[in-house]
């Protein structure tokens, strides 16, 4: 009997999860579609202002990076954005068609020699604002977790 209850609970959890997917052309204005999705999800799930701001900042950063650095603004290449949402968390996944990058070799933006640099802070900021940030081995896909 207990096995049935556990199974029923797992089924209920699966049913409570909603999936969203966007397929974006690699042009900077495509980020608006992601921003609209974040707003819709925030409204639907009553996301706090802090989490909303963190998601907006992180997703804007990783999508623009995927478009500009990953796909090199090639509009024939796509950026795929997935969001898996339940009552406790949102997992975002952003993938581009580029070769990726070595996310472990990024210069430290807080080092004295980098403080006045105008670029190079995006991944640092994302890692601090998301509850969890996971890159795939090649660096062309990132998973961001946010508790809600």
C-alpha positions as CSV (number, residue, x, y, z in Angstrom):
1,X,0.0,0.0,0.0
2,X,2.8,2.4,0.8
3,X,4.4,1.8,-2.6
4,X,1.2,3.0,-4.3
5,X,1.1,6.1,-2.2
6,X,4.7,7.0,-3.1
7,X,4.0,6.2,-6.7
8,X,0.9,8.4,-6.6
9,X,2.9,11.2,-5.0
10,X,5.6,11.0,-7.6
11,X,2.9,11.1,-10.3
12,X,1.3,14.2,-8.7
13,X,4.7,15.9,-8.6
14,X,5.3,15.2,-12.3
15,X,1.8,16.6,-13.2
16,X,2.5,19.8,-11.2
17,X,5.6,20.5,-13.3
18,X,5.1,22.8,-16.3
19,X,7.6,23.0,-19.2
20,X,8.1,26.0,-21.4
21,X,10.3,26.2,-24.5
22,X,11.5,29.0,-26.7
23,X,13.5,28.7,-29.9
24,X,15.2,32.0,-30.6
25,X,16.9,33.4,-33.6
26,X,20.4,34.6,-32.8
27,X,19.7,38.3,-32.8
28,X,19.9,40.6,-29.7
29,X,16.2,41.6,-29.9
30,X,15.2,37.9,-29.3
31,X,15.9,38.4,-25.6
32,X,12.6,40.2,-25.3
33,X,10.8,36.8,-25.8
34,X,12.7,35.5,-22.8
35,X,11.9,38.5,-20.7
36,X,8.2,38.1,-21.6
37,X,8.3,34.5,-20.5
38,X,9.9,35.4,-17.2
39,X,7.2,37.9,-16.6
40,X,4.5,35.4,-17.4
41,X,6.0,32.7,-15.1
42,X,6.5,35.3,-12.3
43,X,2.9,36.4,-12.5
44,X,1.6,32.8,-12.7
45,X,3.6,31.5,-9.8
46,X,3.7,34.6,-7.6
47,X,7.5,34.9,-7.8
48,X,9.1,37.3,-5.3
49,X,10.6,40.6,-6.6
50,X,14.1,39.5,-5.7
51,X,13.8,36.2,-7.5
52,X,12.2,37.9,-10.5
53,X,15.1,40.4,-10.7
54,X,17.7,37.7,-10.3
55,X,16.1,35.6,-13.0
56,X,15.7,38.5,-15.4
57,X,19.4,39.5,-14.9
58,X,20.7,36.0,-15.3
59,X,18.6,35.0,-18.2
60,X,19.3,38.2,-20.1
61,X,23.0,37.7,-19.5
62,X,23.2,34.0,-20.6
63,X,20.8,34.5,-23.6
64,X,22.8,37.5,-24.9
65,X,26.0,35.6,-24.4
66,X,24.6,32.6,-26.3
67,X,23.5,34.9,-29.2
68,X,26.6,37.0,-29.4
69,X,29.5,34.8,-28.2
70,X,28.0,31.3,-28.8
71,X,26.2,31.7,-32.1
72,X,28.2,34.8,-33.3
73,X,25.0,36.6,-34.2
74,X,24.3,34.0,-36.9
75,X,20.5,34.2,-37.3
76,X,20.4,30.7,-38.8
77,X,21.6,29.3,-35.5
78,X,19.2,29.0,-32.6
79,X,19.3,29.5,-28.9
80,X,17.0,27.1,-27.1
81,X,15.6,28.2,-23.8
82,X,13.7,25.7,-21.6
83,X,12.0,26.4,-18.2
84,X,10.8,23.6,-15.9
85,X,8.6,25.1,-13.2
86,X,6.9,23.6,-10.2
87,X,5.7,25.1,-6.9
88,X,9.2,25.1,-5.3
89,X,11.7,25.9,-8.1
90,X,12.4,26.9,-11.6
91,X,15.2,25.3,-13.7
92,X,16.2,27.2,-16.8
93,X,18.3,25.7,-19.5
94,X,19.9,27.8,-22.2
95,X,21.8,26.1,-25.1
96,X,23.4,27.6,-28.2
97,X,24.9,26.0,-31.3
98,X,28.3,27.4,-30.8
99,X,31.5,25.6,-29.9
100,X,31.3,26.6,-26.2
101,X,33.9,28.0,-23.9
102,X,36.1,27.0,-21.0
103,X,34.1,28.5,-18.1
104,X,36.8,27.4,-15.6
105,X,39.4,29.7,-17.3
106,X,37.6,33.0,-17.1
107,X,39.5,35.8,-15.4
108,X,38.4,36.8,-12.0
109,X,36.5,40.1,-12.4
110,X,37.3,41.1,-8.8
111,X,41.1,40.9,-9.3
112,X,42.8,44.3,-9.2
113,X,43.9,44.1,-12.9
114,X,40.3,43.5,-14.0
115,X,38.4,46.0,-11.9
116,X,38.3,48.7,-14.6
117,X,37.5,46.3,-17.4
118,X,34.1,47.0,-19.1
119,X,33.4,43.3,-19.8
120,X,33.9,39.9,-18.2
121,X,31.5,40.0,-15.3
122,X,28.5,38.2,-16.7
123,X,29.3,34.6,-15.6
124,X,30.5,35.9,-12.2
125,X,27.2,37.7,-11.7
126,X,25.1,34.7,-12.9
127,X,26.9,32.4,-10.5
128,X,26.1,34.7,-7.6
129,X,22.5,35.4,-8.4
130,X,21.2,31.9,-9.3
131,X,20.8,29.4,-6.6
132,X,22.7,26.9,-8.8
133,X,24.6,27.4,-12.1
134,X,25.8,24.3,-14.1
135,X,27.6,24.4,-17.4
136,X,27.8,21.4,-19.7
137,X,31.3,20.1,-20.5
138,X,31.7,22.1,-23.7
139,X,30.3,25.3,-22.3
140,X,27.5,25.8,-24.8
141,X,24.7,25.0,-22.4
142,X,23.9,26.3,-18.9
143,X,21.4,25.3,-16.3
144,X,20.2,27.8,-13.8
145,X,18.2,26.9,-10.7
146,X,16.0,29.3,-8.7
147,X,14.0,28.5,-5.6
148,X,10.5,30.1,-5.6
